Amino acid sequence: MVYRVFETILVSLHPLFNLIGYQRLEKPVRVIERALKSLMFDCQMCGQCALSSTGMSCPMNCPKSIRNGPCGGVRLDGHCEVKPEMRCVWVEAWRGSQKMLESDAIKQVQLPVNNLFKDSSSWLRVVREEVASRDNEVA
């Protein structure tokens, strides 16, 4: 719910973002995004955020960087086979997704990470993609 409200607000700011210029906004927005998401979600700033689809658990924290579910090596206690001291990111993602309004979002297949987007703002990318999608619907 909070994510959808935040996304709606960001998308509504598109005219302002466009006026200022997305390239000029990239650095300041990226700094704010990194600070907030790192603190709250241990975000790795892949530039293609999947938090809203993964129960607010960053899949990039998986030692194997798996974005679509557990690897099969999850221990019986829910810990990672690679880092036994760490809970499996996907165990946490599933638990988190069950608390979200759109709990089926975790079933969406995530595209592989495009490393060209690493350390860029996914917030600005979402706005541009949403506006482009709306423009294509109108056309």
Contacts in CASP RR format, 6 or more apart in sequence:
PFRMAT RR
TARGET T0000
AUTHOR 0000-0000-0000
METHOD contacts of the structure
MODEL  1
MVYRVFETILVSLHPLFNLIGYQRLEKPVRVIERALKSLMFDCQMCGQCA
LSSTGMSCPMNCPKSIRNGPCGGVRLDGHCEVKPEMRCVWVEAWRGSQKM
LESDAIKQVQLPVNNLFKDSSSWLRVVREEVASRDNEVA
1 101 0 8 1.000
3 51 0 8 1.000
3 52 0 8 1.000
7 126 0 8 1.000
7 130 0 8 1.000
10 123 0 8 1.000
10 126 0 8 1.000
10 127 0 8 1.000
11 126 0 8 1.000
11 127 0 8 1.000
11 130 0 8 1.000
11 131 0 8 1.000
13 127 0 8 1.000
14 127 0 8 1.000
14 128 0 8 1.000
14 131 0 8 1.000
17 25 0 8 1.000
17 124 0 8 1.000
17 127 0 8 1.000
22 124 0 8 1.000
22 128 0 8 1.000
25 121 0 8 1.000
25 124 0 8 1.000
26 120 0 8 1.000
26 121 0 8 1.000
26 124 0 8 1.000
29 121 0 8 1.000
29 123 0 8 1.000
29 124 0 8 1.000
30 45 0 8 1.000
30 119 0 8 1.000
30 120 0 8 1.000
30 121 0 8 1.000
33 45 0 8 1.000
33 121 0 8 1.000
33 122 0 8 1.000
33 123 0 8 1.000
34 43 0 8 1.000
34 45 0 8 1.000
37 43 0 8 1.000
37 45 0 8 1.000
37 49 0 8 1.000
37 51 0 8 1.000
37 58 0 8 1.000
38 45 0 8 1.000
41 51 0 8 1.000
41 56 0 8 1.000
41 57 0 8 1.000
41 58 0 8 1.000
42 58 0 8 1.000
42 61 0 8 1.000
43 49 0 8 1.000
43 51 0 8 1.000
43 58 0 8 1.000
43 60 0 8 1.000
44 58 0 8 1.000
44 60 0 8 1.000
44 61 0 8 1.000
45 118 0 8 1.000
45 119 0 8 1.000
45 120 0 8 1.000
45 122 0 8 1.000
46 60 0 8 1.000
46 113 0 8 1.000
46 117 0 8 1.000
46 118 0 8 1.000
46 122 0 8 1.000
47 117 0 8 1.000
47 118 0 8 1.000
47 119 0 8 1.000
47 120 0 8 1.000
47 121 0 8 1.000
47 122 0 8 1.000
47 125 0 8 1.000
48 111 0 8 1.000
48 113 0 8 1.000
48 114 0 8 1.000
48 117 0 8 1.000
48 122 0 8 1.000
48 125 0 8 1.000
49 122 0 8 1.000
49 123 0 8 1.000
49 126 0 8 1.000
50 58 0 8 1.000
50 59 0 8 1.000
50 67 0 8 1.000
50 110 0 8 1.000
51 57 0 8 1.000
51 58 0 8 1.000
52 100 0 8 1.000
52 102 0 8 1.000
52 105 0 8 1.000
53 105 0 8 1.000
53 106 0 8 1.000
53 108 0 8 1.000
53 110 0 8 1.000
54 89 0 8 1.000
54 93 0 8 1.000
54 97 0 8 1.000
54 106 0 8 1.000
54 110 0 8 1.000
55 92 0 8 1.000
55 93 0 8 1.000
55 94 0 8 1.000
55 95 0 8 1.000
55 96 0 8 1.000
55 97 0 8 1.000
55 99 0 8 1.000
55 100 0 8 1.000
55 105 0 8 1.000
55 106 0 8 1.000
56 96 0 8 1.000
56 100 0 8 1.000
57 89 0 8 1.000
57 90 0 8 1.000
57 92 0 8 1.000
57 93 0 8 1.000
57 96 0 8 1.000
58 89 0 8 1.000
59 65 0 8 1.000
59 66 0 8 1.000
59 67 0 8 1.000
59 68 0 8 1.000
59 69 0 8 1.000
59 89 0 8 1.000
59 90 0 8 1.000
59 93 0 8 1.000
59 110 0 8 1.000
60 67 0 8 1.000
60 113 0 8 1.000
61 89 0 8 1.000
62 71 0 8 1.000
62 80 0 8 1.000
62 88 0 8 1.000
62 89 0 8 1.000
62 90 0 8 1.000
63 80 0 8 1.000
63 82 0 8 1.000
63 83 0 8 1.000
63 86 0 8 1.000
64 71 0 8 1.000
64 82 0 8 1.000
65 113 0 8 1.000
66 90 0 8 1.000
67 110 0 8 1.000
67 111 0 8 1.000
67 112 0 8 1.000
67 113 0 8 1.000
68 109 0 8 1.000
68 110 0 8 1.000
69 90 0 8 1.000
69 93 0 8 1.000
70 88 0 8 1.000
70 90 0 8 1.000
70 91 0 8 1.000
71 81 0 8 1.000
72 81 0 8 1.000
73 80 0 8 1.000
73 81 0 8 1.000
74 80 0 8 1.000
74 81 0 8 1.000
74 88 0 8 1.000
74 90 0 8 1.000
74 91 0 8 1.000
75 81 0 8 1.000
75 84 0 8 1.000
75 88 0 8 1.000
78 87 0 8 1.000
78 88 0 8 1.000
78 91 0 8 1.000
79 85 0 8 1.000
79 86 0 8 1.000
79 87 0 8 1.000
79 88 0 8 1.000
80 86 0 8 1.000
80 87 0 8 1.000
80 88 0 8 1.000
80 89 0 8 1.000
93 106 0 8 1.000
94 106 0 8 1.000
97 103 0 8 1.000
97 105 0 8 1.000
97 106 0 8 1.000
117 125 0 8 1.000
END
